[in-house]
Structures are given as C-alpha cells and as structure tokens.
Amino acid sequence: VQLLHGIHFTGYYMGGIFRLRHYFPDRLYGTGQGLFMVIATATGALIGAYISGILLEPRAPDQSLDYSAVFLAALMVHVAVFFGFLLIPDPEKKKVGHLHETDLA
C-alpha cells in the first residue's frame, strides 16, 4: 500500500508542478508553488482529520461531543477554496486581436 501511495503522490506532485508553469508567470512561480503545497498538504490533513473525527466520535445518544461536523465544515471551506482557484483565468489563452508568440513562428 505504501508503494502505491508513493507512486500516486509522485504523479500528483509532478502534475501539479507542471500545471503551475501553465497558470503562473515566472515572477509569480514561487507564490504558485507555495499555494500548491498549502492546498496539497491541507487536503490530506482535512480529509484525514474528518475521517478520524468520524471514527473517534463518542457514541453518546445526545451527540454532545460530535467533532465530525467541525471537520466537515473545514473540508467544505477547503473544497470551496480549491474550486475558487480553478476560476483563476488562464494567462496563456489568446486574447482577441492580440498576437501570441507562437503566431510569429
């Protein structure tokens, strides 16, 4: 299982870095990498914390110590931020009436 996890993480990380080059200009590449690492590591932490909350919550009838709702709320906020980043416009897309450097070749 750990071997598969390592293979998956390598592909995920390499794909993320590749996409960063596409979305962030050179002057903002470090900022993009920082955002990617925060988002990438926070996803695993939030999902893991939520599942742990479900597994560890007390089975009291009144659910007075229901921590899973807290982790679910944090997960939903994180997912909203993730999809918000997907709405960032792509600077590489051609603008109407403007030449792209590949048009000159």
VOVO-456619 format. One record per atom (N, C-alpha, C, O): x, y, z. Coordinates in steps of 0.05 Angstrom, whole numbers, padded with zeros to 5 digits, always signed. Layout:
% residues N
XYZ;...
//
This chain:
% residues 105
+00017-00024+00000;+00000+00000+00000;+00018+00025+00000;+00012+00044-00014;+00039+00025+00015;+00056+00048+00017;+00070+00054-00010;+00074+00077-00018;+00076+00032-00025;+00089+00036-00051;+00069+00049-00070;+00077+00068-00085;+00044+00041-00070;+00023+00054-00087;+00019+00083-00079;+00015+00100-00096;+00020+00088-00053;+00018+00116-00043;+00041+00133-00054;+00036+00155-00063;+00065+00122-00054;+00088+00137-00064;+00086+00143-00094;+00092+00165-00103;+00076+00123-00109;+00073+00127-00138;+00051+00148-00143;+00055+00165-00160;+00029+00146-00129;+00007+00165-00132;+00017+00193-00125;+00011+00212-00140;+00030+00196-00103;+00039+00223-00095;+00059+00235-00115;+00057+00259-00121;+00077+00218-00125;+00096+00228-00145;+00082+00239-00170;+00088+00260-00180;+00062+00224-00180;+00047+00233-00203;+00031+00258-00197;+00030+00276-00214;+00019+00259-00174;+00003+00282-00166;+00021+00307-00164;+00013+00328-00174;+00044+00304-00151;+00062+00326-00147;+00073+00336-00174;+00073+00360-00179;+00082+00318-00191;+00093+00326-00217;+00072+00339-00234;+00077+00359-00247;+00048+00328-00234;+00026+00341-00249;+00019+00368-00239;+00014+00387-00255;+00019+00372-00213;+00014+00398-00201;+00035+00419-00209;+00028+00441-00215;+00060+00411-00207;+00082+00429-00215;+00080+00436-00244;+00085+00459-00252;+00074+00417-00261;+00070+00422-00290;+00048+00443-00295;+00052+00461-00311;+00026+00439-00281;+00004+00458-00284;+00011+00486-00274;+00001+00506-00284;+00027+00487-00253;+00035+00514-00243;+00050+00530-00264;+00046+00554-00266;+00067+00517-00279;+00081+00531-00301;+00062+00542-00321;+00067+00563-00334;+00039+00529-00324;+00019+00538-00343;+00003+00562-00333;-00004+00580-00348;-00003+00562-00307;-00021+00583-00296;-00006+00607-00284;-00018+00629-00283;+00019+00604-00276;+00033+00626-00262;+00056+00635-00279;+00072+00619-00289;+00059+00662-00283;+00083+00672-00297;+00108+00668-00280;+00106+00662-00256;+00131+00671-00292;+00156+00666-00278;+00159+00682-00253;+00169+00672-00233;+00150+00707-00253;+00154+00724-00230;+00136+00715-00206;+00141+00722-00183;+00115+00700-00211;+00097+00690-00190;+00098+00660-00186;+00082+00649-00172;+00118+00647-00198;+00120+00618-00196;+00124+00609-00167;+00113+00589-00159;+00141+00623-00152;+00145+00615-00124;+00120+00617-00108;+00114+00600-00091;+00104+00638-00113;+00078+00641-00099;+00060+00618-00107;+00046+00607-00090;+00060+00610-00132;+00043+00588-00141;+00051+00562-00128;+00034+00546-00120;+00078+00557-00125;+00087+00533-00112;+00078+00533-00083;+00070+00512-00072;+00080+00556-00070;+00072+00557-00042;+00042+00551-00039;+00035+00536-00021;+00026+00563-00056;-00003+00557-00055;-00008+00528-00060;-00025+00515-00047;+00005+00516-00080;+00002+00488-00086;+00008+00470-00062;-00007+00452-00056;+00030+00476-00049;+00038+00459-00026;+00019+00462-00003;+00012+00442+00010;+00009+00486+00002;-00010+00490+00024;-00036+00475+00017;-00047+00461+00034;-00045+00478-00008;-00070+00465-00015;-00067+00435-00016;-00084+00420-00006;-00044+00425-00027;-00040+00396-00029;-00037+00383-00002;-00049+00362+00003;-00022+00395+00016;-00019+00382+00042;-00044+00386+00060;-00050+00369+00076;-00058+00408+00057;-00082+00413+00073;-00104+00394+00065;-00120+00387+00083;-00106+00386+00040;-00127+00368+00032;-00125+00342+00047;-00145+00332+00058;-00101+00330+00047;-00097+00305+00062;-00102+00308+00091;-00114+00290+00104;-00093+00330+00103;-00097+00334+00131;-00127+00337+00138;-00136+00326+00158;-00142+00352+00122;-00170+00356+00127;-00186+00331+00124;-00203+00325+00141;-00181+00316+00103;-00196+00291+00098;-00189+00271+00120;-00207+00258+00131;-00163+00269+00127;-00155+00251+00148;-00167+00259+00175;-00175+00241+00190;-00167+00284+00181;-00179+00294+00206;-00209+00288+00207;-00220+00281+00228;-00223+00292+00184;-00251+00287+00184;-00257+00257+00188;-00275+00250+00204;-00243+00240+00175;-00247+00211+00179;-00240+00203+00207;-00254+00187+00219;-00219+00214+00219;-00212+00209+00246;-00234+00218+00265;-00240+00205+00285;-00246+00241+00259;-00268+00251+00275;-00292+00232+00275;-00304+00228+00296;-00298+00221+00252;-00320+00202+00250;-00313+00177+00266;-00330+00167+00281;-00289+00167+00263;-00281+00143+00277;-00279+00146+00307;-00284+00127+00322;-00272+00170+00316;-00267+00174+00345;-00289+00188+00359;-00288+00192+00384;-00310+00195+00346;-00332+00210+00359;-00346+00191+00379;-00349+00167+00374;-00354+00202+00402;-00367+00186+00422;-00395+00177+00412;-00408+00191+00396;-00403+00155+00421;-00429+00144+00412;-00451+00151+00432;-00470+00135+00435;-00449+00174+00444;-00469+00182+00463;-00495+00189+00448;-00494+00199+00426;-00518+00183+00460;-00544+00189+00447;-00548+00218+00441;-00561+00225+00421;-00538+00236+00458;-00543+00265+00453;-00522+00277+00434;-00524+00300+00427;-00502+00262+00426;-00481+00271+00408;-00468+00297+00419;-00462+00315+00403;-00464+00299+00444;-00453+00323+00456;-00424+00329+00448;-00415+00352+00449;-00410+00309+00439;-00382+00313+00431;-00378+00305+00402;-00360+00290+00395;-00395+00316+00385;-00395+00309+00356;-00375+00327+00342;-00382+00349+00333;-00350+00318+00339;-00329+00334+00326;-00329+00331+00296;-00316+00347+00282;-00343+00311+00285;-00342+00307+00256;-00354+00330+00241;-00345+00336+00219;-00373+00344+00253;-00385+00367+00239;-00364+00390+00236;-00365+00404+00216;-00347+00393+00255;-00326+00413+00253;-00307+00407+00230;-00300+00424+00214;-00299+00382+00228;-00281+00374+00206;-00295+00375+00179;-00282+00382+00159;-00320+00369+00179;-00335+00371+00153;-00337+00400+00144;-00334+00405+00120;-00341+00418+00163;-00342+00446+00155;-00315+00456+00145;-00314+00470+00125;-00293+00447+00157;-00267+00455+00148;-00261+00443+00120;-00249+00456+00103;-00270+00419+00116;-00267+00406+00090;-00282+00421+00068;-00272+00425+00046;-00307+00430+00074;-00323+00444+00055;-00310+00471+00048;-00310+00480+00025;-00299+00485+00068;-00285+00510+00062;-00261+00505+00044;-00256+00520+00025;-00246+00484+00050;-00223+00478+00033;-00231+00472+00005;-00218+00481-00014;-00252+00456+00001;-00261+00449-00026;-00270+00475-00041;-00265+00478-00065;-00283+00493-00027;-00292+00518-00039;-00268+00534-00048;-00268+00546-00070;-00247+00535-00032;-00223+00550-00039;-00209+00537-00063;-00200+00550-00082;-00209+00510-00063;-00196+00496-00086;-00210+00502-00112;-00197+00509-00132;-00237+00501-00112;-00251+00507-00137;-00250+00537-00144;-00252+00544-00167;-00247+00554-00124;-00242+00582-00129;-00216+00587-00144;-00216+00604-00162;-00195+00571-00138;-00170+00574-00153;-00173+00564-00181;-00159+00573-00199;-00192+00546-00186;-00196+00537-00214;-00208+00559-00231;-00206+00558-00256;-00221+00578-00219;-00233+00600-00233;-00213+00622-00241;-00221+00641-00255;-00188+00620-00232;-00168+00640-00240;-00164+00638-00270;-00159+00616-00280;-00166+00661-00284;-00164+00660-00313;-00136+00651-00322;-00116+00656-00308;-00135+00637-00344;-00110+00627-00355;-00096+00649-00371;-00107+00658-00391;-00073+00658-00363;-00059+00680-00377;-00049+00672-00405;-00043+00689-00421;-00047+00646-00410;-00037+00636-00436;-00057+00636-00458;-00050+00634-00481;-00083+00639-00451;-00103+00638-00471;-00101+00663-00489;-00095+00685-00479;-00106+00659-00514;-00104+00681-00533;-00126+00702-00528;-00149+00695-00523;-00119+00727-00530;-00138+00748-00529;-00146+00756-00557;-00129+00756-00575;-00170+00763-00561;-00179+00771-00588;-00164+00797-00596;-00164+00816-00582;-00153+00796-00620;-00139+00819-00631;-00110+00821-00622;-00096+00841-00630;-00100+00802-00606;-00072+00803-00598;-00057+00779-00609;-00068+00757-00611;-00032+00784-00617;-00016+00762-00627;-00003+00748-00604;+00005+00760-00584;+00000+00722-00607;+00014+00705-00587;+00041+00699-00599;+00044+00699-00623;+00061+00694-00582;+00088+00690-00593;+00090+00666-00611;+00107+00665-00629;+00072+00646-00608;+00072+00623-00626;+00061+00630-00653;+00066+00616-00673;+00046+00652-00655;+00035+00661-00681;+00057+00672-00699;+00054+00673-00723;+00079+00681-00687;+00100+00693-00702;+00120+00673-00714;+00136+00680-00731;+00119+00649-00704;+00138+00628-00713;+00130+00616-00740;+00143+00599-00750;
//
